[in-house]
Amino acid sequence: MLTQKPKGTKDITPDESYIWQYIEANARKTADLYGYNEIRTPVFEHTELFLRGVGDTSDIVQKEMYTFNDKGNRSITLKPEGTAGAARSYIEEGMSSKPQPVKMYYFTPVFRYENTNKGRLREHHQFGVEVFGAKSPVIDAEVISLAFNFLNSVGLKGLSVNLNSIGCEKCRPAYQLKLKEYLKANYDGLCDTCKSRFEKNPMRILDCKEESCKHIIEGAPVPIDHLCDECREHNEALKSLLTSAGIPFEIDPMIVRGLDYYTKTVFEIIADIDGKITICGGGRYDNLISELDGPQTCGVGFGLGLERLIMLLRQENLIPESKPRCDVFIAYSGDGTAETAFALGQSLRAENIKTELEYNSRSFKAQFKQAGKYDARYVVVIGSNELESGIFNVKNMDNGTEEKIASADVCAYLKSALSIQ
């Protein structure tokens, strides 16, 4: 049936779009407080960007990408995450020549071919933050703080941060050798995916969700116990910064995140709602820009799924009760009244008064019922008598009072009544 949406997608209808606007407004306000500016990147990129940036051992690349050849026989992929596109833009648009760090945020659809379940879709949307050009752990703390404060701003409580460090190119090779030594004795028990990771990126095995692998890695050595001095100092400084800001956290040595580009800091923000639910994840990626042929540049960021966030807000009854009210509904009937009503509507909108009109030539009774559906604060009535006299009837829908106002004064009256500057 062609009129059905594809599996794993969802319509955001006019009845619920106000929820998304509410969340996005809070995200934009929080990002602005921290000095972040919006970036918008294409919804598809050359496939190589994700192979090199996300990493060919990640589940996203191995199992989940929507990849196809375009009419020029170029391999194109719908973006499965937001960081790689932002990194590509940083390089291509010459942002390294701008004052550093470059701090940006985005709202973007992402596409992953995976099993659909509660809060997880094949097309979903993310609020993400990326910072390029800052080495200090202060920026790690700022990014975590931004995400934490945004989630607080929409009412979520009981939040905490799970934190880990997975080292860098200096200390990770020695750690991976120790990990491989441990895993070698249990190699036959690993899933096929983890067997393929064993040589290329054994640390990714720590992130496997297969029960057989989870059992094997219970006693595995963890990255945070094998850090070099630089990574250890970075991690200790970050913990101190979070403590000073009053942001609750605990160390989770098994977090490695699902993308290959992370170095040093990785984190997840957990909501304690019907069990522990991961609502946000991110970390540091100091080699991503250079891996994509850009200059050596530090990076840190996070991604946050909006569908999952809305699901949690519904569970906790934190969704705003209703969409914003209509200020004025103009009801009219009779010859010449449509033109007058339309002109009045234009004048009211020019004064930033949210205005609805009658569009279907219904009776006044039906029009008042429609005004109720819009939750209008005031109804202006224009019938043949009002048109002839130049005196319009204005009804306050909250208390039922009515005023007769000269047509030339209606805009000023309503602007004052609605306290619009």
Secondary structure as UniProt FT lines:
FT   TURN            2..3
FT   TURN            7..8
FT   TURN            14..16
FT   HELIX           17..33
FT   TURN            34..35
FT   STRAND          37..38
FT   STRAND          44..46
FT   HELIX           47..53
FT   TURN            56..57
FT   HELIX           60..64
FT   STRAND          67..69
FT   TURN            71..72
FT   STRAND          75..78
FT   HELIX           83..92
FT   TURN            93..94
FT   HELIX           95..97
FT   STRAND          102..111
FT   TURN            118..119
FT   STRAND          123..132
FT   HELIX           137..153
FT   TURN            154..155
FT   STRAND          159..165
FT   TURN            169..171
FT   HELIX           172..184
FT   TURN            185..186
FT   HELIX           187..189
FT   HELIX           192..200
FT   HELIX           202..207
FT   HELIX           211..216
FT   HELIX           217..219
FT   HELIX           223..226
FT   HELIX           229..244
FT   TURN            245..246
FT   STRAND          249..251
FT   TURN            253..254
FT   TURN            260..261
FT   STRAND          263..272
FT   STRAND          276..284
FT   TURN            286..287
FT   HELIX           288..291
FT   TURN            292..293
FT   STRAND          299..305
FT   HELIX           306..315
FT   TURN            316..317
FT   STRAND          328..332
FT   TURN            335..336
FT   HELIX           337..350
FT   TURN            351..352
FT   STRAND          355..357
FT   HELIX           364..373
FT   TURN            374..375
FT   STRAND          378..382
FT   HELIX           384..389
FT   STRAND          391..396
FT   TURN            397..399
FT   STRAND          402..406
FT   HELIX           407..409
FT   HELIX           410..417
FT   TURN            418..419
//
